[in-house]
Each structure stands twice: as structure tokens, then as C-alpha cells.
Amino acid sequence: MDLNSDGWKQRVLLALEAARDWTIQNRKISVPVAVVVLIGLLVGVSLLHTQKGTEEETAESVSVPDVPLEENAVAAVNELMNSYYAALEDADIEKLEKLINYISDVDKLGIQKKSNYIDRYNNITCYTKKGQAEDSYIVYAYQEVKFYDYETPVPSLNTFVVYKNEDGSYYIYEGDLDDNVLQYFNGLSAQDDVANLCTTVQAKYNKAIAGDEALDEFISGFNDRISEEVAQSLAESEQQEAAAQAEGDGSEAETETETQEQPPEPVEETPQEARVTEVETIDTVNVRSSDSEMADKVGKAEKGMRLPLVEKKENGWSKIQFEGKEAFIKSEYLADIVNTSQETASNTPSENQETEKPKETEQENTSSGGGGFVGTDGKVTAKTTVNVRSSANESGERLGVIYAGEQLELVMQQADGWCKVKYDGKTGYVKTEFVE
């Protein structure tokens, strides 16, 4: 499969759009139009949909009392929403599955991709109205989203339906609602105090965007960027499954052929002692100051990054070296890189062998920081998803993203582990370890 072809992108994006439309059709809680402007920014699982005629339908079939909008009035609901946004921030799918009754695979991918851009959620405030059923609520969760690379926090508002479990804890409900329940919640959302809340949040949002042109541009393309990244991941998964299936078919054929031949006599080899001194990230993951999800984040390790391993702990965390300091990453996001402590005899030069290294090898090691030459044809090819930055530094402004298989014109491979490239007519930089 060609990951850069337009065909698979169109096919996957259409699937994502169909899934989104299904969710909207089956989750029709309406809110005033003011909030719909923010729908491109919403980073939770729930979606909002404005439905014409809702107030008239509700008035005819379901009686909705004037239920007051209360701020942070239900401690258990506040705890649920704070846990929810903390899990979103870390893309902790396992934790989210305990807080929400259902999350689709596409939603899980979207949460993981959004987490790469979101630093944290601040000032979480829960506004609630009691639902029709006992211990049920409609929750309007206000939060200010801090994105990486942007200083201005973005005000946002999400709407959730919350029910109580048998054990007394609350959970977020995702799925179809009974017509009467749906109309009741729509009636609550049509009341004046909700409209006033939406207007207030809209004004804060407009003010934040108006004061930061770069953030405005980023937000306007945020949903499309996430959809592209989710589509890329789905296509890569499909390709890997196809490759694994093909490999399995080949292995079966090879095994059948080998059984018809005389098996070779076993050759004794001296076992080499394997040891793990490095690990490689299997996905983009948070790096923390200690072995706890509550510990401070000291950064993010991109997928495919190699890190020195200090210690693998029994509590499911690994101590690693990150940017010159000791830090911690969950072991489940790391793959071991096995080294051997002994070299074979063929690697040790004899007295008659010439021990001087070829000039090409010496030049390669000194000019690329040990990473080897890339882009011998004047281009670099991305080995995975990689950021393009305005300077040779992880804190440099992000100009954009290229995906596995995409190429850029190489200007120069630098000795500091970065490549200077041409990106959209501008000079940019990508990490050498992620290109070839």
C-alpha cells in the first residue's frame, strides 16, 4: 500500500466523516448557537449538535422544569471531570475507559493525537443541571486549553451526560438516549442560564483568538490536522496487518519446503550475554520527573526515540536518561534494544589485518554525530511522523509535520543531530534520527 497516495487518505477520511456524522445523529443534545463556533476546538469525546425546532418539540411532548444551572455543586461530578481531563491530557486510554461507558477505536486514536499538541487543561469548572433520572446530570464543563508552542490559553466548553454507577461513582455516558430523556436534556440546554454561559465562553474565546494570530491559524486547521494524523495511523495499521498476513503465508510455505529437506546438523555456538542498555519509544509518550502519573511532565518523547535505560522498575515504570537528566516513562510504551557483551572472532582484527578505518567511515562518524549520512540523493525521507521546526531545537517553532515516506529537499546535515531542509519554501529543521 502506498501511504502517500490520495486514494487511501480519501477512503479513510470518508470513514472518519461517516463515523462523526453517525455520532452526531445519535447524540443530539442541542445547545445555543454560540457554542457551535467552538466545536472545532472541543477536545473531549463528546460532540454537540444544533437541532432546529428542538424547543418546540420539547414543549409539546416533555415537560421541563426551570432547573437552575449550578457551579461546582456536585463534588463527585467535579472529581469525575477533573479525572477525565487529566486522562485526556496524558492520553491514558485505560483510565478513560473506566470513566466513559464506550470509546470507539477511532476516538482513541483521536485522543492520542490531540494529546501530542495539548500541554494541559486549566481552570476546569463544572456547571450542572439535574436530569430526569435520579442522580443524573447534564454537565457543561468549562476549561482553558494550553497548547504546546502557544502561550495563550483557549477557553472551551464541552457538554456531557453523566449517570451514577451501582457503586456510587459517576461516569460519562456515550451512546443513544431515549427520546424523552433526549428532549428533556435539550429543554434544559435551551434555558436562559445556559445561553448566558455559552455567550460568556464565546466572548472569552473570541478575545483569546483575537490577541494571538498564530494561535487563531493553528486552531482553524486543528481538526483537519487531527483527522489526517488519525487517517495516517489507520492506514499504517492496515499496511502492517497486510504485511504480517503476507509474512505468515510466506512462513507457512517456507516451513512446508523445509520439511521436505534433510534438516542440517546443529552447530554449537557460544551463547552471548544479552543486555538492555537502551530503549525505544513505540509511541509518543509523556516523560515525567518520577514514577507516577501525578508527577510533573518534563517533556514528550516522540515515537521511535532511543533513550539510555537506567533501570526498569517493578511498578511498571522505567528510569531513563532524557535531555541529560534522569526521568521516567511507563515501560509499556518502550521497546528493549538488546546489545551483546561479547564480540565474535570475526569482529576482532588479526595481526595481518589492516586496523586503520576507511576514510569514508571516519568522515561519516565525525560529520553526523554517529548517525550516518542521510539524503545522499539530495532529499531526506521521513521514517515516521516528524515535526519540522524553525530552528535546530525541540523548542523551536513548529512549521508543520511530515509523515512516513514523505520527502523534503536536504540543505545540510548538521553535526548536532539535525538536518536543515526546505519546507513549503522556508528553511526548516528535522531530527536526523527520524529521516533517512
N, C-alpha and C positions, 0 to 999 in steps of 0.2 A: 504494500500500500504506500502511495506517495503522500507523506504527511503535509506536503506543501501544495498539493493540488486543491483547486477550488471545489472539486466535487465532494470530498468528504466533509469539508467545512460547511458547505451548504446543507448537506444531509443532516449533520449533527446539529447545526444551528436551528434547522426547521424542527428537529425533535425537541430541542430545548424550548422553542417558542410554543410548540404544541403542549408541552408539559406545563408551561407557565399559564397558557390560556385555560387549560383544564383546571388548574388550581384556582384561578380567578373565578371561573364559572361555578366551582363548588365551594367557594369561600366568599360569600357576598355580603360581608359586613360593610355597610356604607358609612362614610364619614364626609363632612363638608369638603367642598372642592379645594379649599386652601391646602389640605394635607396632600392631595393628589400631586401637587407640584413637587413634593418631596419624595415621591415614590422611587425616583432614580437613585436616591441616596440610602433608602432603607436597607439595613444590613442584617436584619434578622431573618427568620424563616418565614414569618407570616407576610401575606400580601393584602393590600387593600384594594377595594373596587368600588367606584361610584356608580350607583344604580338609579336610573331615573324612576320617579314615581314611587319610591320606597315609602315616603311619609304617608302618601295616600293609601297604599296597600296596608300599611301597618295600622292606620287609623280605622280601617274598615274591618279588620279581622282580629287584631290583638290589642287589648287594652294595655297601654304602657304608662305606669305612674310616673310622676315627676321625681325621678331618683336623683339625689344630689351627687355631684362629682366631688369625691373626697381625695385629698392629697396625702399620700403615705399613711393611710388609715389602717391598713391590714398588714401587720408585721410579717406574717407568713408569706404573703404575696410579695412584699418588698424583698424578702430573702430569696424567693424564687427568681425574681427578675435580676437581682444582683448576681446570683449564681449563673443565670442564663448568659448575661453579657460577659461575665468573666470567662465562661466556657467558649463563647464566640471569639473572644479576644485571642485565646490560645488554640482555637480550632480543636477543642477537646471533644471529639465526636462521642466518645464513650460516656462522658458526663452529660452531654446534651441529650443522649438517648434516654437518660434517667429523668430528664426534666420535661421532655416532649413525648407525646404518645406515638408519633410517627415522623420520621425524617427519610425522605427518598434519597437514593444514591446520588442523584443529580444535585440535590440540596446539599448533601455532604461535601461534594466537590466544590460547590459554590462557596460554602463556609470556609473551606480550607484556602481557597484562592483569595477571598476577601481578607482573611487574617494576615496575608502577606503585606497588605497595604495599611492595615489598621493597627496603630500603636496601642490605643486604649480607649475605653468609654468612660467619660467623666460625668459627674452631676446627675446620676440616674435618679429620676423622680417618677413615682407611680401614682397615676390618677385612676381611681376605680369607681365603677358603678355596680351595684349588686344585680346579679342576673335573676332569671325567672326561677331556676332551681336553687335549693338551699346550698349555701357555700359555693356558689358560682359567681364569677365576676367577668366584666369586660374591663380590660386594663389598657390604658393609654400610657405607654412608657416613654417618657422624655429622656433623652441623653444627648451629650455633646461628644461627637466622634472626632478623635485626634488621629489624623492620618500621618504616616511616616512622610518625612520630607516637607511637611506643611505645618506651620506654626498655628494657624487659625483653627480653633475647634469648630465643628459644623453641627448646629442644632438639628435634631431629628426627632421624629415621633413614630412609634410603632403601636399597632393595635393587636391585642391578644385576647383570646377566650381562655379562662382559667377555671379548672374544676379541682375538687378535693379527692385525693385517693382514700382508700379504706383505712390506711394507716394514719390519716390525718394530715399528710403532706399535700401540697398543691402541685399541679402540673399544667403545662401549656397544651391546649387541645388543638390538633391539626386534623382537619377532615370535614366531612359533610355535617351540617347542622339540620336538625328538624326544622320544618318550615316555620312553626310557631316560635321556636327558640330564635331562629334567624331574624324573624320580623321583630321580635322583642328587642334583640340587641341593636338592630337597625334603628328602632324607635329611640333607644337610649342615645345612640350616636347622633340623632337628629336634634337633640335638645340644645338649648342656647349655650349652656356652660361648656359643652364640648366644642361648639362652634367658636366660642371665645378662646378656648385653649388652642385650637388649631390656628386661629388668626395670630395669636401671640407667638407661637412657634414659627409660623411663616415669616413674621416680621423679623425675628431673630436670625432666621436662615438668610433672608434677603440681605440683612445688614452684614453678616459674615462674608457672604459671597461678593458683595459689592466692594468690600475692602481688600479683597485678595484675588486679583485677576488670574493668577496661575492656578489657584485652588478652583476657581469657577470653571476653568478649562478642564481641569482634571475631573471634577465631578460630572461635567457634561458627557464625558466619554467613559465614565466608570463602569456602568452596566455593560456596555459593548465590550469593554476590555475583559471583564469577568466572564462573559459569555464565550469570548474567543478562547480564553485560557481553559475553561471547562471543556469546550469542544476539543481543544488540543489534547487534553488528558484522556478524554473518552476515545479519541482516535488512536492515541498511543497504546491504551489498554487493549483496544481491538486488534491492533497490529501485534502486540505481544502475545495475545491469545492465539492468533493465527499462526505466529511463528512457533509457539510451543506445541500447537497441534501438529504442524508440519514436522517439527523435530521428533515428536512422538511417533509419527508414522514412519519416519526415516529410521528411528531406532529399532522399531519392530522388524523392518525389512533387514536391517543390518544383523540383528540377533538371529533371524532365520537363516541368513547366509553363513554366519559363524558356526551354527550348529552342524552344518554340512561339512565343515572342515575339521581337520585334526587339531585339537587345541594345543597351543605351544606349551613347551615345558616351562614351569615357573622359574623366574630368575630372582634370586635373593638379592635384595638391596638393603643397604644400611639405612634404617629409618632416620629421618631428620627431625629434630625437635622443633615443633611449630610454636610460634609465639605471636601474640597480637600486640602490636605497639601503635597501630593506627586504626582509626575507624572512619567510615564514610557515611554521610547522611543519605538516607533513602528518600527523604522529602524535606522541604523547607521546614525548619523547626526552631522553636524558641530556645535561646541559651540563657540559663538562669545562674544567679550568684550562689545558690545552694541547692541541695537535692530535695526541692519542694516546689509544688505548683504555685505556692503562695510567695515564693521568693522573687526578688526583683529580676526583671529581664535585663540582661546586659547586651542583648543583640539577637539577631536571627542568623542561623547558618543555612545557606542555600543548599538545595538538593545537589548531591554529588561532591560536596566539600569534604576534603580529607583533613582530619584533625588528629593530633597526637593523643593517645589514650594514656591517662594517668592511672585510673583504677575503675574497674567495673564493680559496682556495689550490689549487694544482695537485695536492696529495696527497689530495684528496677531503674536505677539511675547510673549514669557513667560520668566520672570526673575526667574532663578533657582540658587540653590547652587551647584557649580561644583568644586570639589577638594578644598573645604574650602573657595571658593570665589564666589561672585555673578557674574553670566554670563547670556547669553541669547540664547534661542533656538526657532526656529519657532514653534508656537503652533500646526501646522498641523502634526508635527512629534511626538506629545506627547499624551498619553492617561491618563486621570484622574484616580487617585486611591482614591476612596471615603472612608473616615473614618466617624465614628459617634461620636457625642459629648456626648452621654449618654450610659450607660451600662444597660443591662437588669437585673432584680432582680436575675436571676439565676447566674449571674456572681459575685454577692456580697455575701461573706460567712456570714452565720448566726452565732449567738453566740455559737451554739452547733457544728458548723463545724470546722474541723481542718484547721488552716490557714497556717501551715508550708508547703512549697513546697516540692514535692518529690525530693529525691536526684538526680534522673536522670535528672529532669528538670533543677535543679541548675547547674549540670555539663554541660549540653548542652549549657546553656546560657553563661557560663564563658569560655568554651573552643572554641567556634566557633564565638565569637563576635556577638551573637544574631542570627546567620544564621542557626543554627541547624546542626546536624550531616549529612554528606553525605557519600556515598560509604560504607555502612555497610557490603557489600559483598566483600570489598577489591578493588572495582572499582568505578570510577566516570563515569557518563553518561552525555553527553552534552545535555543541554536543548535547545540550539540554536547554531549558528555558533560562535565559540570562539577561540581566539588566544592562542597558547601555547608559553610561554616566558621562557627565560633562567634564569630569576630571578623574585622574587615576587614583580614586579614593572611594571607599564604600559610602562615605558621607556626601559624595558629590551629587549634584542634581541629576535625577533620573530623566534621561531624554526619551527613553522608550524601552521596549522589550523585544528580543528576537527569540524565536523558538527553534527547537532541534531541527537541523537541516538547513536553516536559513543562512545566507552568506552576506558578508559585508566586505567592502574594499579595505585591505590592510595598508595602513600608512607606515607603521613601525611596530615591531615587537620590542617592548622595553624590558630592561633587566629587573624592574621592580615587580614583575608578575602581572603586568597589564599590557594590553595591546591597544595602540592608537588606531582608530578606524574612521571610515566615513559613514555617517548615518543620516539619512534624509538631508544630504547636502551640508551637514555640520560635522565638525570633528568630535568624536566621542571615544569612550574607552570601555573595554570589556576585559574581564579577568581571563588571563591566558589559560588557566586550568579548565575553563568551560568551553574552549574553542579548539579547533584543530585545523 
